[in-house]
Amino acid sequence: MTPTPYWINRLDPVMIHVHGDMGIRYYGVAYLMAFVIAGLLLRYYYRAGKSPLDTHRIGTAMSALVLGVLLGGRVGYTVLYAWPEFVRDPWMVFRVWDGGMSSHGGFVGVALALVWISRQVKLPVLALGDLVSSVAPVGLFLGRIANFINGELWGKVSTVPWAVIFPRSAAPGTPYNLIAPRHPSQLYEAALEGLVLLAYTQWRVWGTKALRAPGRLTGEFLALYAMVRILGEQFREPDAGLMFGMSRGVFYSLFLLGSGALLIASTWSSQRREQCCRAGMVRP
């Protein structure tokens, strides 16, 4: 076999094998770590006076968010990316070990969870959304790292020096030197959706008064996520059919961008009206 100058992703998706390919997978560990870190951050916010969520309320919130992310991500993947497969084989929705989670579906699941949490803890849903938005990039980062370890959601063919050969991108048994190298787009997205957004949201929480305008940080997070996701999609091989000439990741992100822009505009309008009321310019 002719050697290849590119790194070959032979990483094992299973961290601990129990029987054959069954065992503890990095993808599951990534989700677990994301929820644990998010819970710790929310607890730290409370101690620092940034959040009204005490330990009991955080437990209630995290339970709902776990269900929202997992159910929303799986159902979203089925509806948005694998509908034909679901029609042929409805039981595929339960075969989570085969992979298949949608971040856009996860957003919907989280939104529904936030409505339920708001009623349980008697706090405004937009204020809760701001807190969750500030910790969400942790999960996005770890999830993309898990995608890379799994050798899935690879990038477009490229000959950049850091290109990677993903064996799963070719037919089983194909010699590595015959597999086209690709952008490690999972790592690009981990940096953009995870590290960049986490740095931004943490700056907004600790360095500004963003939490005083409920919904502002949520809107910024949604808009920025959509923009960096669209950027990352330029290097990623579409994993489903195009929609209106765009990858599905780009198409679905446009709705997040619009939602984020509406939230930002709404908070600006509310804040300006408050300022006018305080100045005696208009009646409240």
C-alpha positions as CSV (number, residue, x, y, z in Angstrom):
1,M,0.0,0.0,0.0
2,T,1.4,3.4,-1.0
3,P,1.7,5.6,2.2
4,T,-0.3,8.8,2.4
5,P,1.0,12.1,3.7
6,Y,-2.2,12.8,5.5
7,W,-3.2,11.8,9.0
8,I,-5.7,8.9,9.0
9,N,-8.6,9.1,11.5
10,R,-8.5,5.6,13.0
11,L,-9.9,6.7,16.3
12,D,-12.2,4.2,18.1
13,P,-15.6,5.8,18.8
14,V,-16.0,3.4,21.8
15,M,-14.1,4.5,24.9
16,I,-14.7,1.3,26.8
17,H,-15.8,-1.9,25.0
18,V,-18.2,-4.1,26.9
19,H,-19.1,-6.6,24.1
20,G,-18.1,-6.1,20.5
21,D,-18.9,-2.6,19.4
22,M,-21.2,-2.1,22.4
23,G,-19.8,-0.1,25.3
24,I,-19.3,3.4,26.6
25,R,-18.9,5.8,23.6
26,Y,-17.2,9.1,23.4
27,Y,-20.4,10.7,22.0
28,G,-22.3,9.7,25.1
29,V,-19.5,10.9,27.4
30,A,-19.5,14.2,25.6
31,Y,-23.2,14.8,26.3
32,L,-22.7,13.8,30.0
33,M,-19.7,16.1,30.4
34,A,-21.6,19.0,28.7
35,F,-24.6,18.7,31.1
36,V,-22.3,18.4,34.2
37,I,-20.2,21.5,33.2
38,A,-23.4,23.4,32.3
39,G,-24.8,22.6,35.7
40,L,-21.6,23.7,37.5
41,L,-21.6,27.0,35.6
42,L,-25.2,27.7,36.5
43,R,-24.4,27.0,40.1
44,Y,-21.4,29.4,39.9
45,Y,-23.7,32.1,38.4
46,Y,-26.0,31.7,41.4
47,R,-23.2,32.1,43.9
48,A,-21.9,35.2,42.0
49,G,-25.4,36.7,42.0
50,K,-25.8,36.4,38.3
51,S,-28.7,33.9,38.4
52,P,-31.8,33.3,40.5
53,L,-31.5,29.5,39.9
54,D,-30.6,27.9,43.2
55,T,-29.4,24.3,43.6
56,H,-33.0,22.9,43.6
57,R,-34.0,24.9,40.6
58,I,-30.9,24.0,38.7
59,G,-31.7,20.3,39.2
60,T,-35.2,20.8,37.9
61,A,-33.9,22.8,34.9
62,M,-31.1,20.4,34.0
63,S,-33.5,17.4,34.1
64,A,-35.8,19.1,31.6
65,L,-32.9,20.3,29.4
66,V,-31.4,16.8,29.2
67,L,-34.7,15.5,27.8
68,G,-35.2,18.5,25.6
69,V,-31.7,18.1,24.0
70,L,-31.9,14.4,23.6
71,L,-35.4,14.1,22.3
72,G,-35.2,17.3,20.3
73,G,-31.9,16.3,18.7
74,R,-33.1,12.8,17.8
75,V,-36.5,13.7,16.5
76,G,-35.0,16.7,14.7
77,Y,-32.5,14.5,13.0
78,T,-35.2,12.1,12.0
79,V,-37.5,14.8,10.6
80,L,-34.9,17.1,9.1
81,Y,-32.3,14.7,7.8
82,A,-33.6,11.1,7.7
83,W,-37.3,11.3,6.9
84,P,-37.1,8.8,4.0
85,E,-35.2,6.3,6.1
86,F,-37.8,6.7,8.9
87,V,-40.6,6.1,6.5
88,R,-38.9,2.8,5.4
89,D,-37.9,1.8,8.9
90,P,-39.7,3.6,11.7
91,W,-37.7,1.7,14.3
92,M,-34.5,3.5,13.3
93,V,-35.5,6.4,15.6
94,F,-34.7,4.2,18.5
95,R,-31.3,2.9,17.2
96,V,-29.4,5.8,18.8
97,W,-26.2,3.8,18.8
98,D,-26.1,4.2,15.0
99,G,-25.7,8.0,15.6
100,G,-27.9,10.8,14.3
101,M,-28.6,14.0,16.3
102,S,-29.5,17.4,15.0
103,S,-28.3,20.5,16.7
104,H,-31.3,22.4,15.2
105,G,-33.7,19.9,16.6
106,G,-31.9,20.2,19.9
107,F,-32.6,24.0,19.8
108,V,-36.3,23.3,19.4
109,G,-36.2,20.7,22.2
110,V,-34.5,23.2,24.5
111,A,-37.0,25.9,23.7
112,L,-39.9,23.6,24.7
113,A,-38.0,22.6,27.9
114,L,-37.5,26.3,28.8
115,V,-41.2,26.9,28.6
116,W,-41.8,24.0,31.0
117,I,-39.0,25.1,33.3
118,S,-40.3,28.7,33.4
119,R,-43.7,27.4,34.7
120,Q,-42.0,25.2,37.3
121,V,-39.6,27.7,38.7
122,K,-41.8,30.8,38.2
123,L,-39.1,32.7,36.2
124,P,-39.4,34.5,32.8
125,V,-38.6,32.2,29.9
126,L,-36.4,34.7,28.2
127,A,-34.3,35.2,31.3
128,L,-33.9,31.4,31.6
129,G,-33.0,31.4,27.9
130,D,-30.2,33.8,28.4
131,L,-28.6,31.6,31.2
132,V,-28.9,28.5,29.1
133,S,-27.5,30.2,26.0
134,S,-24.4,31.2,27.9
135,V,-23.5,27.6,28.7
136,A,-24.8,25.9,25.5
137,P,-21.5,26.3,23.6
138,V,-19.9,23.8,26.0
139,G,-22.2,21.1,24.6
140,L,-21.6,22.3,21.1
141,F,-17.8,22.1,21.5
142,L,-17.8,18.6,23.1
143,G,-20.3,17.3,20.6
144,R,-18.2,18.4,17.6
145,I,-15.1,16.8,19.2
146,A,-17.1,13.6,19.5
147,N,-18.1,13.9,15.8
148,F,-14.4,14.0,14.9
149,I,-13.6,11.0,17.1
150,N,-16.5,9.1,15.4
151,G,-15.1,10.0,12.0
152,E,-18.5,11.4,10.9
153,L,-19.8,14.6,9.4
154,W,-16.5,15.1,7.6
155,G,-15.5,18.0,5.5
156,K,-15.2,18.6,1.7
157,V,-12.3,17.1,-0.2
158,S,-9.1,19.2,0.3
159,T,-5.3,19.1,0.0
160,V,-4.5,21.5,2.8
161,P,-1.6,20.2,4.9
162,W,-3.9,19.5,7.9
163,A,-6.4,17.5,5.8
164,V,-7.5,14.2,7.3
165,I,-8.4,10.9,5.7
166,F,-11.7,9.6,7.1
167,P,-12.1,5.9,6.3
168,R,-15.9,6.1,6.7
169,S,-16.0,8.5,3.8
170,A,-15.3,5.7,1.4
171,A,-16.6,2.2,0.8
172,P,-15.5,-0.4,3.4
173,G,-12.1,-1.9,2.5
174,T,-10.9,1.0,0.4
175,P,-7.1,1.4,0.7
176,Y,-6.3,4.5,2.7
177,N,-4.1,5.9,-0.1
178,L,-7.2,5.8,-2.4
179,I,-9.4,7.8,0.0
180,A,-9.5,11.5,-0.6
181,P,-8.3,13.7,2.2
182,R,-10.9,16.2,3.6
183,H,-11.2,19.2,5.8
184,P,-11.6,18.3,9.5
185,S,-14.7,20.4,9.5
186,Q,-15.8,19.0,12.9
187,L,-12.8,20.7,14.5
188,Y,-13.6,24.0,12.7
189,E,-17.1,23.8,14.0
190,A,-15.9,22.9,17.5
191,A,-13.8,26.1,17.5
192,L,-16.5,28.3,16.0
193,E,-19.6,27.0,17.6
194,G,-18.0,26.0,20.8
195,L,-14.9,28.1,21.8
196,V,-15.8,31.3,20.0
197,L,-19.4,31.4,21.2
198,L,-18.4,30.3,24.7
199,A,-15.9,33.2,24.9
200,Y,-18.5,35.6,23.7
201,T,-21.3,34.5,25.9
202,Q,-19.1,34.4,29.0
203,W,-17.9,37.9,28.2
204,R,-21.5,39.1,28.0
205,V,-22.4,37.5,31.3
206,W,-19.4,38.7,33.3
207,G,-18.2,41.8,31.4
208,T,-21.5,43.5,30.5
209,K,-25.0,44.0,31.7
210,A,-26.5,41.7,29.1
211,L,-28.6,39.7,31.6
212,R,-30.5,42.8,32.6
213,A,-32.3,42.8,29.2
214,P,-34.0,39.4,29.1
215,G,-33.8,37.8,25.7
216,R,-30.9,39.9,24.4
217,L,-28.2,37.2,25.0
218,T,-30.5,34.5,23.7
219,G,-31.0,36.5,20.5
220,E,-27.3,37.2,20.1
221,F,-26.4,33.5,20.7
222,L,-28.9,32.3,18.1
223,A,-27.8,34.9,15.5
224,L,-24.1,34.2,16.1
225,Y,-24.5,30.4,16.1
226,A,-26.3,30.7,12.8
227,M,-23.5,32.8,11.3
228,V,-20.7,30.6,12.5
229,R,-22.6,27.5,11.5
230,I,-23.1,28.9,8.0
231,L,-19.4,29.6,7.8
232,G,-18.5,26.1,9.0
233,E,-20.9,24.6,6.4
234,Q,-18.7,26.0,3.6
235,F,-16.0,23.4,4.6
236,R,-18.4,20.5,5.4
237,E,-19.6,17.8,3.0
238,P,-23.4,18.0,3.0
239,D,-24.8,14.9,4.8
240,A,-28.2,15.1,3.1
241,G,-29.8,16.5,0.0
242,L,-29.6,20.2,-0.7
243,M,-32.5,22.6,-0.1
244,F,-32.8,25.5,-2.5
245,G,-29.2,25.0,-3.4
246,M,-28.1,25.2,0.2
247,S,-26.9,22.5,2.6
248,R,-29.5,21.7,5.2
249,G,-27.3,23.1,7.9
250,V,-27.2,26.5,6.1
251,F,-31.0,26.4,5.3
252,Y,-32.1,25.6,8.9
253,S,-29.6,28.1,10.3
254,L,-31.4,30.9,8.4
255,F,-34.4,30.4,10.7
256,L,-32.2,30.7,13.8
257,L,-30.7,33.9,12.4
258,G,-34.1,35.4,11.8
259,S,-35.3,34.3,15.3
260,G,-32.2,35.8,16.9
261,A,-32.6,39.1,15.0
262,L,-36.2,39.4,16.1
263,L,-35.2,38.8,19.8
264,I,-32.5,41.4,19.6
265,A,-34.8,43.9,18.0
266,S,-37.5,43.2,20.6
267,T,-35.2,43.7,23.5
268,W,-33.8,46.9,22.0
269,S,-37.4,48.2,21.6
270,S,-38.4,47.3,25.1
271,Q,-35.2,48.8,26.6
272,R,-35.7,52.1,24.7
273,R,-39.3,52.3,25.8
274,E,-38.2,51.8,29.4
275,Q,-35.7,54.6,29.1
276,C,-38.3,56.9,27.6
277,C,-40.8,56.1,30.4
278,R,-38.2,56.9,33.0
279,A,-37.4,60.2,31.3
280,G,-41.1,61.0,31.4
281,M,-41.4,61.2,27.6
282,V,-44.2,58.6,27.3
283,R,-46.5,56.9,29.8
284,P,-45.7,53.3,30.7
